[in-house]
């Protein structure tokens, strides 16, 4: 059973509107930290460190570096799948997959962490809510190589169905580009989770700002 923790309101999670997920291989080691800072300068306030190829020691070292940066910009840092490293790095949350430990287990042991869960079906979304997740990503909405293992794109109608099936903030993930943000929001998404469209940009700071403007962020 979950322990009782204060319910987080939508206002508490407003920083999630643009949820940027790192990709070490895409950004490049030498440019990684400067690219992250550019995104933060552009207004991103939620960053997930998702580097599955790093060992625990290297992941912790990187998380500590990124945490000092997110702190300067009043942004939240999430670590993919590793609540222990999130705690050691002073991160704000952990992001779980459907095959990770349950959100309730993380909440019981680390009640101060925000917990996100990746979902790919209505059933998975409902289960994540039952188990105490604070928010979920739902993917893939559009065609994208990074989510090809999860099958064909879900599309916008399933996104709407998921947002109507849970009371959690739902972030649309998979093939997100700037011009697709409005239709995701129209179909009930609380925000968007982005990988390639920001990291592949020739001006990460400006492109990040263009994303945040969809949610009242300041333009550069």
C-alpha angles and dihedrals in degrees: 000000000000120000115239112266128173112274112247114230125217088257090057089057099042090115088070096071091103109029109186118201119202125233112191094190093050097046099039128235097258094051100036101101095041090050091051091051091050090054091049091049087054091058105267107151102178123056127178116204101214107171107144094171095062120093119235095263095050092042091053092048091051092045090054091052093047093045092058087053098047089048091058090054096042090244130142124245122210125189118211114245097330112099090169092058091043089057094045091049094047090242121166099231151352129236117217133197124222088261096048125095112293120274088239091061091053091046092051093052101032107024094171095061122098108230125209124183130202112230135182104183142034089253091053091048093051091047092051090052092048090051093054107262116165093213141348139217117221119204159239098003095162135019111287134157092223091063100036091114088066093062132245121346115287094218130210100290094063088047090057091046092053093048089052092048099057137040093220126102107265119208117203111229135180126061093006115169130172096259091051095057096086094053091048089053091046088056093055105270115151089209143323135270112216136192121153101022092065100033093048092051119114088222109036095177095053095041091050089051090052089056095049091050087071086068101040097277120153120263119232 
